[in-house]
Amino acid sequence: MTTAVTAALGDNPAATSVGAAAGTAVRNLLTDPRIVGALGSVTRSVLIDFARQPAVSAAVADAAGQITAALMGGTKPVVALKSALQSLNANPDIRDAVSSATNRVVITLLSKTAVREQSGQLAGLLVTTLLSSASISFAPVNAIAGQVTQVAVTSLLGNPAVGHLISDVAVEILGGMPTAEVTNGALQSILRDPALHVALGTAIGDGVGSLFGANLLGFAVGKVVGATATLAIHIAAGIALLFTADTSIGAAAGTADAAPNISHFFEQITVASDLYVVNAIVPDWQNALAS
């Protein structure tokens, strides 16, 4: 991980320090007993359920038969194995099973507090290290940015809409979709989904509110900032969609019924989605204040 991050930053003066911080943080993440236990448990359960599916068993049996027949016909083992794996990858039952298993693993892991907290700490550490390595660095600002990032990322990962987006991205990557297409699809989902606007805005609010402590003031500041950020993101997303000319990307993101000659802005900013955003910004505020 250290090498990968350092190489990605290239000639950036902060490459070495950020790479080292990333390596340490990821190592802490992967050695946390709570996370290791959760990963082992969900992986074992998913693999057992995966193998028990009749369609999967039949596909694997067919692949094994293909390998045996190929070997008996004089085909090299590596070639026979590669051909069988390609056959399995092209099997829709296998692809559906892998997709379901990936969704289950991602959603289960993100439901664990330890995973969210450690991921937030990783993000905060990277931001703090990056800022500390900059030519102009101010320690108090670096600490504030790190804390806001940590709390915001922790909040984001706890949002179901974000969890499903991460899960979808993981499925697409495992399915062999090119990185550029995966990125475009994720961006389009973020622009078009009001639930993700709320998640982003709420995360920003939680991050800023954390600077005032876990009290009524911090709660109030977080909700005000979160509401403002959510509405700003919602409007900015609509404006950005004005300039999205490629409707095929939108179709891939689940908006295939969008009319190509209608402005994306008016397709996105609808009464229903605006009401959703407003109603979702401060859920159960009376109960929260009472507590």
N, C-alpha and C positions, 0 to 999 in steps of 0.2 A: 504494500500500500504506500509506504514511504517513497519508494522508487517511482511508482506510477504518478503520484501527485507531484513530485519534484520534476519529473519529465514533462508533465502536462503544463507546468508553469514556465518551463523553458528558462529563458534568461532573466526572469523576474528575480530581483534581489531577495525576495521573500521565499523563493522556491525551497531552499534547504530547511528553513525553520518551519514553514507550513507543512512540508512533507513529513518532517519528524513529528510534528504535533498530530498530524493525521494518522500516522502509523501508531503512535501511542494511544490515541483515542479509539481507533478501531480495535486495537489489541485489548483494551479495557472492555470494549463492547462485547467482543467475542469470548472473553474469559469471565464475564459476569455469570455466576452460577445460576441466577434467575433466568437469564436469557438462554444460556446453554440448555437448561432443563426444559424451558418452554419449547425451544427449537427441536430438541430431541423427541419430546412428547408428541408434538403436532406432526413431525416428519414420520415418525413410526406409525401413527394412526392413519395418516394420509396414504402411506405406501401400502399398508394392509388393505385399506378400502380400495385403493387403485387396483391391486392385484386380484381382488375378489370380483371385480366387474366382469361379467361373462364376455362382453365384447372385447375387453382388453385381453382376457385369457385366450380367446380364440385368435386374436391378432398375433399374439406372441407365439402361440402354437404354430400358426401358419409361417411365421418368420423362422422359427426353429426348423420347420420342415424344409423351407427354402434353402437354409444354410446347409442342412444335411444333404439335400439333393445336389447342391452346387459342389460341395466337397467331394461327393462320390463321382461327380462328373469331371473332377480334376481341377476345379477352380481353386485359386489360392485362398487360404483362410481369411486374409485381410479383405480381399475383394468380395468374398461371400458375405462377410459380416457387414461390410459397408453397404452392399446391396440390400440386405435385410433391414438395416437401420433406416435406409431411405424409404423402403416400403412401409415400415412402421410410421415414419414421419408423415407419409402421405395418407395414412389411414385416418379418415374423419373421426372414427370412434376413439382412436388413440389421442388425437388432437383435442377432442372434447374432454377426455378424461384428464389430460395434462393441464388443460385450461382450468378445469374445476379444481384440481389439486393445487395448482398455483394460487388461485383465488383464496382457497381455504387456508393455505399456509400464511399468505400475506396478511389477510384479515385477522387471523388468530394471533399472529405475532404483534400486530399493531394494537391489539386489544390489551396487551400486557403493558402495565405501567412502566416496568423496568426498561422495556425496549424504547418507549417514547422518551423517557427521561434521559437515557444514555445517548440516544440519537440527538436530543436537544443539546446535551452537554458537548457532544462532538461538534455540532454546528457552531455553538458559541465559542468553543475553543479555537476553531479554525478562523472565525472572524476576528477574534481578539489577537491571535498570532499574526494574521495577515496585516491588521492595522498597526500592530507593534513593530512590524518589520518595514513599514512604509517610511519614506524619507522624512515626512512630517507626521510625528506621532505624539498624541497627548493621552497619557495614561487614563485619566478619568473618563474621557470620551471612549476609549477602547473598551474599558470595563462596562460602560453603559451599553455600548453596541453589542458586546458579547452577551450580556444578560438578556437584552431584548430579543436577540436572535435565539438564544437557548429556550426561553419561554415560548416564543412564537412558534418555533419548530415543534416543540413538545405539544402545543395546542393543535397545530395543524395535523400532526400524525394521529391525534385522537378524534379527528372529525371523520365520520363515515364516508362522506363524499370524497375526501382526499384519499382515504384507504382504498376505495374502489378505483380511483384514478391510478394509484400506484400499482394496484393489482392488474389493471388492464394493461398498463405499460409493461409490466413483467411478463404477462402472457404474450404480448406482441413481440417482445425481444426473444423470448424462448421459441416463438414460432418462426423466427428468422426474418422478421420484417426489418428493412433497412433503418438505421438509426435516424436518418433524416425524416423518414415517414413517421416513425414513432414520435419524434419531437414535434413535428407538425400536428399530428393528431392530438397530442397532449395539450399543446398550445390552443388548438381550436376548442378542445373540451373546456379549458380554463376560461376562454373568452365567452363561451356560449352557456355555461352552466351556472345559474344563479346560486346554487348551493355551494359551489367553489368560491364564488365572490364573497359569500358570507363567511366561509371558512378562512379565507385570506384576511378579510377585514377583522374578524374576531381574533385571529392570531396576532395581528398587529396590535390590536387593542389590549390583549392579554399581556403582550410583551411590554408595552409602554406602561400599563397599569402596574406591572410588577415592580417598577421603579419606586412606587409609592408604598410598597409593602402589602402584606396580606390583610388588608383592613377595608373599611367602608370607602375611604378615599380612593384607594387603589382600585377597588371594584368600580366605583363611579367613573373614574378617569378612564379605566379600561373600556367601559361600555360606551362612553362618549366618543373616544378615539376609534373604537371598533365600528360604531355606527357610521361615523364620518368616513372612515376608510372603506367600509363596505359600499356605501353609496358612490364614492369616488371611483372605486374599482368597477362597479356595475356600469357607470356612465362611460368610463374610459374604455371598457370592453366593447360597449355598443359603438363608440366612435371608431375603435380599431377595426371592427367588423365592416364598417363603411368602406374600408380600403382593402377588404379581402375579396379579391376578384375570382379566386379559384373555388367554385362551389363544390367541386369534387372532393376537396378535403373536408368540407363541412358534411358531405354525405357520408364519408368514412367515419366521421365522428358521431353519426347517428342522426343526421339531419337531411336525409336523402330526399325528403318530401319538400324541401325548401324550394320556392320558386326562383329560378335563376335571374329573372328580371326584376325582382323585388329587392329593395335595399335591405342589406343585412341589419342595418340599424333598427329599422322598424320591425324586423323579424325578431330581434333579440330583446329590445326594450318594449315589452308588452305590459299591459295592466296586470296580468297574472304574475309575471316574473317580478315586477316592481313590488306588488303586494307581498310576494313570497319573501323578498329581501327585507322589506320593512318589518314583517312579522317575525322573521328569524333572527334579527339583529340582537334583540334583548329578550330571550325566552325566559318565561317565569320570573320576571324581574321583581315582582312583589314578594315571591318566596325567597329570592336571593337576598333582598334587602332585609326581610324578616329574620333571616339566619345570621 
